[in-house]
Amino acid sequence: MAEHLSQSELDYPFKLLEYFNGFRVSKVIFSACELGVFDLLTTSPCALSAQQVAQALHASVDGTERLLDALVGIEILHVETQAEDGTALYSSTEVAGMYLAKGGAKSLHDMAIYQSQTIYPLWNNMVDAVREGNNQNQKLFGIPPEEVFQAVYRSDEEMLKFMGLMNSSWVLDGYDVVMAFSLAGFRNIVDLGGCTGALAREIAKAYPSSSVTVFDMPAVVEMATKHFLRADDTFTFQSGDFFHGELPVADLYVLARILHDWSEDKCVTLLKRICDVCEPGGGGVLLVEATLLESRRGPVQAQLFSLSMLVQTEGRERPPSQYARMLRQSGFRDVQVCRTGKTYDAILALK
Ligand SMILES: C[S@@+](CC[C@H](N)C(=O)[O-])C[C@H]1O[C@@H](n2cnc3c(N)ncnc32)[C@H](O)[C@@H]1O
């Protein structure tokens, strides 16, 4: 693929220029989410002019018009020009309605907000993070690099935004991840670091005869119960610290996007703690991560996530072989890997 790119790029670097513009495209979408463009257009009974959008969003007409045009350019909005006076009228595409509006069926609105307001500024520190090989939390927030969640949860507002990000992923990948292996034989499932319970909800839906518990830090459980729990949820919450406190007894422990936050030493410490309490002969652990290819050639999304882990945590994304090694070192066996073809993959191991 690399040879492919460089051949045609020598004549004119189309792809390279597209990459240069990548951050601008992201920021166009994020800004429109922050301003409420998609919420307005998806609920409007008719297409709207830039002036009408600007008025509704309390924004400048000129700025709004340029933003709407860029959204048309990247095929996120439709535009029609009125025959009588040439006024441009903007409307939502189905994709924008489903994924970018707050009330969309599979809304990624909260994901966009966290990327815009937290990840985007953090990526400004990429050069220093690469030079020094760790996150910049000490310099930015006065928090030691290893106190990852002190930094992520540095205010209630940041905690709620992060939880919104975590919550939104599983509307996309939750089903594939919980169906990657049959989990029907596991009666007691604990989602360690399960945050808002979004993945637990998918597990409980797919395996209604199993009991499902979300285990997370007390402040997170409190916030999850207040802002994310639904009346028909069947899973329960339990608070604690998976590195230092007692772990609940279960026959399946789910670790979704947990190991990618931590150094290899801490991953093995956590896996060993789980192995110690996991029911022998039939107990197991399910890892859910965006895994890298063993060849190092992708997926590019996981490679970008790994850089995000560098600027924000003490972990990284890893290929399945590295997860398998850590699992075996911690006492697990029979490691099976399922690539879902979406963002997140599943790895099941038994005690
Ligand atoms: C990257 S998030 C993943 C959340 C969730 N599993 C998901 O995939 O949506 C990491 C989670 O681990 C939790 N966590 C971090 N350290 C923890 C600890 N020591 N004990 C319990 N939970 C912890 C965080 O609060 C957060 O919910």
PDBQT file of the ligand as one rigid body, heavy atoms in Angstrom, charges set to zero:
ROOT
HETATM    1  C1  LIG A 401     -11.008   3.723  29.058  1.00  0.00    +0.000 C 
HETATM    2  S1  LIG A 401     -12.296   3.550  30.210  1.00  0.00    +0.000 S 
HETATM    3  C2  LIG A 401     -13.190   2.165  29.593  1.00  0.00    +0.000 C 
HETATM    4  C3  LIG A 401     -14.619   2.168  30.022  1.00  0.00    +0.000 C 
HETATM    5  C4  LIG A 401     -15.464   1.010  29.532  1.00  0.00    +0.000 C 
HETATM    6  N1  LIG A 401     -14.899  -0.270  29.877  1.00  0.00    +0.000 N 
HETATM    7  C5  LIG A 401     -15.697   1.132  28.041  1.00  0.00    +0.000 C 
HETATM    8  O1  LIG A 401     -14.997   0.463  27.267  1.00  0.00    +0.000 OA
HETATM    9  O2  LIG A 401     -16.564   1.901  27.639  1.00  0.00    +0.000 OA
HETATM   10  C6  LIG A 401     -11.481   2.935  31.620  1.00  0.00    +0.000 C 
HETATM   11  C7  LIG A 401     -12.405   2.704  32.799  1.00  0.00    +0.000 C 
HETATM   12  O3  LIG A 401     -11.659   2.140  33.884  1.00  0.00    +0.000 OA
HETATM   13  C8  LIG A 401     -12.094   2.742  35.082  1.00  0.00    +0.000 C 
HETATM   14  N2  LIG A 401     -11.013   2.632  36.075  1.00  0.00    +0.000 N 
HETATM   15  C9  LIG A 401      -9.779   3.185  36.004  1.00  0.00    +0.000 A 
HETATM   16  N3  LIG A 401      -9.050   2.844  37.070  1.00  0.00    +0.000 NA
HETATM   17  C10 LIG A 401      -9.846   2.063  37.846  1.00  0.00    +0.000 A 
HETATM   18  C11 LIG A 401      -9.645   1.390  39.088  1.00  0.00    +0.000 A 
HETATM   19  N4  LIG A 401      -8.476   1.477  39.733  1.00  0.00    +0.000 N 
HETATM   20  N5  LIG A 401     -10.664   0.661  39.583  1.00  0.00    +0.000 NA
HETATM   21  C12 LIG A 401     -11.853   0.576  38.924  1.00  0.00    +0.000 A 
HETATM   22  N6  LIG A 401     -12.096   1.187  37.725  1.00  0.00    +0.000 NA
HETATM   23  C13 LIG A 401     -11.090   1.920  37.209  1.00  0.00    +0.000 A 
HETATM   24  C14 LIG A 401     -12.386   4.165  34.673  1.00  0.00    +0.000 C 
HETATM   25  O4  LIG A 401     -13.215   4.857  35.593  1.00  0.00    +0.000 OA
HETATM   26  C15 LIG A 401     -13.054   3.965  33.327  1.00  0.00    +0.000 C 
HETATM   27  O5  LIG A 401     -14.428   3.777  33.460  1.00  0.00    +0.000 OA
ENDROOT
TORSDOF 0
